[in-house]
Structures are given as C-alpha cells and as structure tokens.
Amino acid sequence: MPCHAMPSSARRLSSPRSTINMRLPTLTILRKMSTMRAVQVHQTGGPEALLLTSDAARPEAGPGQLLVRNAFAGVNYIDTYHRTGLYKMPLPFIPGREASGVVAAVGSGVSSFKVGDRVAYSGSGGYSEYSAVPQGYTVKLPESVSDETGAALLLQGLTALSLARIAHAVNPTETVLIYAAAGGTGQMLVQVCKHIGATVIGITSTAEKAALAKAAGADHVITYANEDVLTRVMEITGGQGVHAVFDGVGKTSFDTSLACLRKLGSMLSFGNASGMVDPIVITKLVPKQIRLMRPSLFQLVSTPEEFQPLAKELVELVANKKLSVHIHKIYELSDTASAHIDLESGKTLGKLLVRI
C-alpha cells in the first residue's frame, strides 16, 4: 500500500460544515497495546485531510525520550501549514507540535523526569494518545498550572518570549505594534511586552477582539475594519512610528507594517495567516534603514539549552499569574477538523485545544 493511502480504520474528520457533519463516529474495535487513537494526514489538503484512526502505531520511548500519555494538544497555525503542505512533512504524519500530559515511560539516559510527572512539551505528533518526545524539549508543570494551560502555553508563549527577547530585544522605552493582538500568540505577545514595560499598540478586526487585546494589557487598540492603521499609528506616536512591528499576518499587512516603522525600526514578519509575503525590493528598507527579519521559533529556539530556560520562565510567569492564557475552545479528537476551520477563519478569540 502506498504510504499515502488511507488505512481501512481511518475516518475522514470533516468536509466543509455546509455539506457534512464535522463529528463522525469511529469504529469500535479491539485495540492492542501497540496501537492508539490518533489524527493522521496521508495526503495534504484542506481540513478533510485530517483522518482519525484507532490503530496508529503507538511509539516507544527511545534514548533520551519520554513517552507521554497526552491529555490535551494545542492547535496552531503551523499545524495548518503542515496539513496543506505549505511546510513539507513526510507522509503520513500525525500533526500537533505541542501537548500536555503525564509521563508513561522513560527511555535510557533520562534523569530529569520520572513516570507520573505532569509535563508539557514541544515536539511532534500531539494529535494522538501517546507521543515519544525528547526530554530536552519537555518541561514539568506545577500543580498551579492545569493540563489545559500547559497544552496552550509553549508554542505561542515561546514564540512571544523569543520575539520580544531574541528577535528584537524590546525595552521599556519602546512602542511596539502587534498584529492579531486578540489571537493566542497576540495576547501572549501583548502581555510579554507589557511585562517588559513597553508601550503596546494592538491591531484587531472587531470591537470584541479589541476588548480582549485591552484586557491583555494593550495601551492602544486599532480596529482595522473601521480605522486606518497607518494614520492611527502616526497619531499615537506623534508622527514618529513604532520601534518594532510584530506581524504574524503576512501578505496583506506587510507594506502597512513597513510604513508604520520609525527610523531604524525592526520589522518582524513571523507568520503567514493571510498568505506568504510577496518577494520584496530590498531598497524599500533604505529610507528609514529598517531592519527586516523573518523569525521562526524553531530556529530561534533550536537546542535544549535554548529551550529550557525560556520554557521554565514561561511556566513560572503563568504559575505566578504574571501571564495568563485565554483558551477559546476545546474540541474532541474526532472534531479536530473543526478546530482547523475555526482557526483559519480568523474568528477565534484565543487558544484552541484538542482533548485527547
């Protein structure tokens, strides 16, 4: 059978809501200890490419790895990029780059974790009952941090911390502009920048989202549906522009983002929510001597030595209630396709999770 063929036990999770009910039953089968429930992608495409199976191969903990019994998995834009093939993955694969759960087994050479520890991790295969993950990309969860918060925390939280600490070292004298300030990453980034002491301008599409950005700590919020972003930014900054723009939207916002910067400003284009940014003429950066960067969490934080201090700081900030996670909705594993549709619609107000 070709590697991309659909196994007999797999069931399509969805087609667009207008044609098929998103929640489909799975077959009741005798499951062996070597198998597990998981969502897989055998062929890239839309949400219908997400297939629920009851007999995915259950992994084992290799050297330096933990076998985690997943409780919740975070849903992120990178999962949709993998599903569509924008970011290439070998087929078939199990999506999901972060999850929380309990350590079920430890591999050789593991000394920092034991069976029964509650953990969150950044890895792969989160849309499944079990994942084998490197101990270097796993962090323990204290009692004060729930499984739901743990699953919602790492990718967006580490993205926010790495953007504001590494990609552009935000300082208290600066004014920064944050797109999609009511989204999961946006709310985290607003909170991190305010924790540092910067002045934050958030951009949202609706009054409801503006209220969330304000609640996260944004000093000013621009609703682009009825306000001109550049005009408002210049009003707020006295015509100077901002020191940094954190733009996860991509294609449709890039030129406006450049225009909002002041001299020697930093343009951080870190996402493709509206599509990939068109090729640019580099001389666009000359008039204001703009610094341009395309940050990626997995390059900024690419080793356990880089991951561990940021992840521990993140968990500590949440445990001490200096950073909060807003969970918009929790979906069942059988309804994962709905989570992708909702995320891509741009209508969500915070983090999406899948209950395993």
Buried (B, 14 or more C-beta within 10 A) or exposed (E): EEEEEBBEBBBBBBBEEEEBEBEBEBEEEEBEEEBBBBBBBBBBEBBBBBBBBBBBEBBEBEEBBBBBBBBBBBBBBBBBBBBBBBEEBEBBBBBBBBBBBBBBBBBEEBEEBEEEBBBBBBBBBBBBBBBBBBBBBBBBBEEEBBBBBBBBBBBBBBBBBBBBBBBBEBEEEBBBBBBBBBBBBBBBBBBBBBBBEBBBBBBBBBEEBBBBBBBBBBBBBBBBEEBEBBEBBBEBBEEBBBBBBBBBBBBEBBBBBBBBBBEEBBBBBBBBBBEEBEEEEEEBBEEBEBBBBEBBBEEBBEEBEBBBEBBEBBBEBBBEEEBBBBBBBBBEBBBBBBBBBBBBEEEBBBBBBBBB
